[in-house]
């Protein structure tokens, strides 16, 4: 497999804002001064503390930081799964906090693909039915050629008639990955997506994400603790204590490891 940083640099040779195609959106999703608190009084925890971030269209962004830094909370807010205590989340030009529950559900279904740590499959549907679920609910027919390609890439062609309880953790995760990618959503959000996968399967999945960005101009946001996984991204955003603590452009595993080590000993690593 190619080094992800080398391959990325060859495909994205330093495109500047001025070189973006006319009319291309600056960002797919934005957080504006987002605060997310849980609990009340002395038991209140501020998981996000004034976070503002743009997720550029057609790019792969990884979010990293220590446990409890707010990574998953930020991802869930960006995807409309959680609502900020204050501040705004904009998906394109739509402010998610202003939508009704029904409208928000439709936006998530039609425009966002989700990959969670535990797969989050419906237990009474087969693997194949779970893969088709989001597309079916949106009233569309799956692209059969793309479906076959995904299933073959993920190595689950012999598991499609099995229920989730009959699958291993890694197989459930691969089914969830196929479901998230089948409809070619505008935004793919992934929370520790390789945690249940062996090294080879994890690498295949990360390469699939990389290819979706490079060839289909999709946008990916991924939370991970793994520097090797984050090295597939175009940018790494670092969080600590619910705040943006730095950003790494054109990351390599070595630069990520160094930045995380510095993050553990300083208040802010800045841009790297």
C-alpha positions as CSV (number, residue, x, y, z in Angstrom):
1,X,0.0,0.0,0.0
2,X,1.2,3.5,-0.8
3,X,2.3,5.8,2.0
4,X,-0.9,7.8,2.7
5,X,0.9,11.1,3.1
6,X,2.9,10.7,-0.2
7,X,-0.2,9.7,-2.1
8,X,-2.2,12.6,-0.6
9,X,0.4,15.1,-1.5
10,X,0.5,14.0,-5.1
11,X,-3.3,14.3,-5.4
12,X,-3.6,17.6,-3.5
13,X,-0.4,19.6,-4.4
14,X,-1.1,22.6,-2.2
15,X,-4.3,24.0,-3.6
16,X,-4.9,27.5,-2.4
17,X,-8.2,29.3,-1.7
18,X,-7.8,31.3,-4.9
19,X,-7.4,28.0,-6.9
20,X,-10.7,26.5,-5.7
21,X,-13.2,26.0,-8.6
22,X,-15.6,28.9,-9.0
23,X,-18.6,28.5,-6.8
24,X,-17.1,25.7,-4.7
25,X,-18.3,25.8,-1.1
26,X,-15.7,26.8,1.5
27,X,-17.0,24.3,4.0
28,X,-19.5,21.5,4.2
29,X,-20.1,21.9,7.9
30,X,-19.1,24.6,10.4
31,X,-19.1,24.9,14.2
32,X,-19.4,28.5,15.4
33,X,-18.5,29.2,19.1
34,X,-20.0,25.9,20.1
35,X,-20.4,25.1,23.8
36,X,-21.8,21.8,24.9
37,X,-22.4,21.2,28.6
38,X,-23.7,18.3,30.5
39,X,-25.2,18.3,34.0
40,X,-25.9,21.3,36.3
41,X,-24.4,23.1,39.2
42,X,-21.2,21.7,40.6
43,X,-21.7,18.5,38.5
44,X,-21.7,20.4,35.2
45,X,-19.1,19.2,32.6
46,X,-18.3,21.4,29.7
47,X,-17.4,18.9,26.9
48,X,-16.9,21.7,24.3
49,X,-15.8,25.1,25.3
50,X,-16.3,27.7,22.5
51,X,-15.2,25.6,19.6
52,X,-15.2,27.1,16.1
53,X,-14.1,25.1,13.1
54,X,-14.7,24.8,9.4
55,X,-14.7,21.4,7.7
56,X,-13.6,22.1,4.1
57,X,-15.5,20.4,1.3
58,X,-13.8,17.6,-0.5
59,X,-11.2,17.1,2.3
60,X,-10.5,14.4,4.9
61,X,-10.3,15.8,8.4
62,X,-9.2,13.8,11.4
63,X,-10.0,14.9,15.0
64,X,-7.6,13.8,17.8
65,X,-6.9,14.5,21.4
66,X,-6.7,12.9,24.8
67,X,-9.6,11.0,26.3
68,X,-12.2,13.4,27.5
69,X,-11.0,16.2,25.1
70,X,-14.4,16.4,23.4
71,X,-13.7,14.6,20.2
72,X,-16.8,12.5,19.9
73,X,-19.0,15.3,21.3
74,X,-17.7,17.6,18.5
75,X,-18.3,14.9,15.9
76,X,-21.8,14.3,17.1
77,X,-22.6,18.0,17.1
78,X,-21.3,18.4,13.5
79,X,-23.4,15.5,12.4
80,X,-26.6,16.8,14.1
81,X,-26.7,13.9,16.5
82,X,-26.3,16.2,19.5
83,X,-27.3,19.8,20.0
84,X,-24.9,22.5,21.3
85,X,-25.8,24.2,24.6
86,X,-25.0,27.4,22.7
87,X,-23.4,28.3,19.4
88,X,-24.3,27.1,16.0
89,X,-23.7,24.2,13.6
90,X,-24.2,24.9,9.9
91,X,-24.4,22.1,7.3
92,X,-23.9,24.1,4.1
93,X,-26.1,27.1,4.8
94,X,-28.6,25.2,7.0
95,X,-28.4,25.9,10.7
96,X,-29.1,22.5,12.3
97,X,-30.4,23.9,15.5
98,X,-33.3,25.6,13.8
99,X,-34.6,22.4,12.2
100,X,-37.6,20.4,13.5
101,X,-36.8,16.9,14.5
102,X,-38.3,15.6,11.3
103,X,-36.3,17.9,9.1
104,X,-33.1,17.1,11.0
105,X,-33.7,13.4,10.6
106,X,-34.2,13.9,6.8
107,X,-30.9,16.0,6.6
108,X,-29.0,13.3,8.4
109,X,-30.5,10.5,6.3
110,X,-30.0,12.2,2.9
111,X,-26.7,14.0,3.3
112,X,-24.6,12.3,6.1
113,X,-23.1,8.8,6.3
114,X,-22.3,7.5,9.8
115,X,-19.8,4.9,11.0
116,X,-19.9,4.4,14.8
117,X,-17.6,2.4,17.0
118,X,-20.1,-0.4,17.7
119,X,-21.6,-0.6,14.2
120,X,-25.0,0.5,15.4
121,X,-26.9,-2.1,13.2
122,X,-30.5,-2.9,13.5
123,X,-30.6,-6.4,15.1
124,X,-33.7,-7.7,13.3
125,X,-32.3,-6.9,9.8
126,X,-29.8,-8.9,7.9
127,X,-26.4,-7.5,7.0
128,X,-27.6,-6.8,3.5
129,X,-30.8,-5.1,4.7
130,X,-28.7,-3.0,7.1
131,X,-26.5,-1.9,4.2
132,X,-29.4,-0.8,2.1
133,X,-31.3,0.8,5.0
134,X,-30.4,4.5,4.7
135,X,-30.8,4.5,0.9
136,X,-34.1,2.7,1.1
137,X,-35.5,5.1,3.8
138,X,-34.5,8.0,1.5
139,X,-36.7,6.5,-1.2
140,X,-33.8,5.7,-3.6
141,X,-32.6,2.5,-5.1
142,X,-29.0,1.4,-4.3
143,X,-26.4,1.7,-7.0
144,X,-26.0,-2.1,-7.5
145,X,-22.5,-1.9,-9.1
146,X,-21.2,0.3,-6.3
147,X,-22.9,-1.9,-3.7
148,X,-21.1,-5.0,-5.1
149,X,-17.8,-3.1,-5.2
150,X,-18.1,-2.1,-1.5
151,X,-19.1,-5.5,-0.4
152,X,-16.2,-7.1,-2.2
153,X,-13.7,-4.5,-0.9
154,X,-14.9,-5.1,2.7
155,X,-14.9,-8.8,2.4
156,X,-18.5,-9.4,3.5
157,X,-20.1,-11.0,0.5
158,X,-20.7,-14.3,2.3
159,X,-22.3,-12.6,5.4
160,X,-25.2,-10.6,3.8
161,X,-28.0,-13.0,4.9
162,X,-26.7,-13.1,8.5
163,X,-28.2,-11.1,11.4
164,X,-25.9,-8.8,13.4
165,X,-25.8,-11.3,16.3
166,X,-24.3,-13.8,13.9
167,X,-21.5,-11.5,12.9
168,X,-18.1,-10.8,14.6
169,X,-17.4,-7.3,15.8
170,X,-15.2,-6.6,12.8
171,X,-17.9,-7.9,10.4
172,X,-20.5,-5.7,12.0
173,X,-18.2,-2.7,11.6
174,X,-17.7,-3.5,7.9
175,X,-21.4,-3.7,7.3
176,X,-21.8,-0.3,9.0
177,X,-19.1,1.1,6.7
178,X,-20.8,-0.2,3.6
179,X,-24.1,1.3,4.8
180,X,-22.5,4.7,5.4
181,X,-20.9,4.8,1.9
182,X,-23.6,3.2,-0.2
183,X,-25.5,6.4,-0.8
184,X,-22.4,8.5,-1.6
185,X,-23.4,11.1,1.1
186,X,-22.0,14.7,1.1
187,X,-20.5,14.2,4.5
188,X,-19.1,11.0,6.1
189,X,-18.5,11.0,9.8
190,X,-16.6,8.2,11.5
191,X,-16.0,7.7,15.2
192,X,-13.1,5.4,15.8
193,X,-14.1,3.4,12.7
194,X,-11.1,1.0,12.7
195,X,-11.3,0.1,16.4
196,X,-13.0,-3.3,15.7
197,X,-11.0,-4.1,12.6
198,X,-7.8,-6.0,12.2
199,X,-4.9,-4.0,10.6
200,X,-5.5,-5.2,7.1
201,X,-9.2,-4.4,7.1
202,X,-8.6,-1.1,8.8
203,X,-6.1,-0.1,6.1
204,X,-8.6,-1.1,3.4
205,X,-11.3,1.0,4.9
206,X,-9.1,4.0,5.3
207,X,-8.0,3.7,1.7
208,X,-11.7,3.6,0.7
209,X,-12.3,6.8,2.6
210,X,-9.2,8.4,1.0
211,X,-10.5,7.4,-2.5
212,X,-13.9,8.8,-1.8
213,X,-12.3,12.2,-1.1
214,X,-9.9,12.1,-4.0
215,X,-12.1,10.7,-6.7
216,X,-15.7,11.6,-5.6
217,X,-14.9,14.9,-3.8
218,X,-16.8,13.7,-0.7
219,X,-16.0,15.1,2.7
220,X,-14.8,12.9,5.6
221,X,-14.5,13.8,9.3
222,X,-13.0,11.0,11.5
223,X,-12.3,10.8,15.2
224,X,-9.4,8.5,15.9
225,X,-6.7,7.9,18.5
226,X,-4.5,6.1,16.0
227,X,-1.8,8.3,14.4
228,X,-1.4,5.8,11.5
229,X,-5.1,6.2,10.7
230,X,-5.0,10.0,11.0
231,X,-2.1,10.1,8.5
232,X,-4.6,9.2,5.8
233,X,-6.3,12.6,6.3
234,X,-5.5,16.0,4.8
235,X,-5.7,17.8,8.1
236,X,-5.6,16.8,11.8
237,X,-7.5,18.9,14.3
238,X,-6.2,18.6,17.9
239,X,-8.6,19.1,20.9
240,X,-7.8,19.4,24.6
241,X,-10.2,20.2,27.4
242,X,-13.0,20.9,24.9
243,X,-11.0,23.5,22.9
244,X,-9.1,23.5,19.6
245,X,-5.4,23.1,20.6
246,X,-3.8,22.9,17.2
247,X,-4.0,21.8,13.6
248,X,-1.7,19.7,11.4
249,X,-1.7,20.1,7.6
250,X,-0.5,17.3,5.4
251,X,0.1,15.0,8.4
252,X,2.4,12.1,8.7
253,X,2.4,9.5,11.5
254,X,5.6,10.9,12.9
255,X,4.3,14.5,13.0
256,X,1.1,13.5,14.6
257,X,2.9,11.5,17.3
258,X,5.1,14.5,18.0
259,X,2.2,16.9,18.2
260,X,0.2,14.6,20.5
261,X,3.2,14.3,22.8
262,X,3.6,18.1,22.8
263,X,-0.1,18.5,23.5
264,X,0.2,16.5,26.6
265,X,2.8,18.9,28.0
266,X,1.8,22.3,26.7
267,X,-1.4,24.4,26.5
268,X,-1.4,24.8,22.7
269,X,0.6,23.3,19.8
270,X,-0.7,25.8,17.3
271,X,-0.4,25.0,13.5
272,X,2.0,22.4,12.5
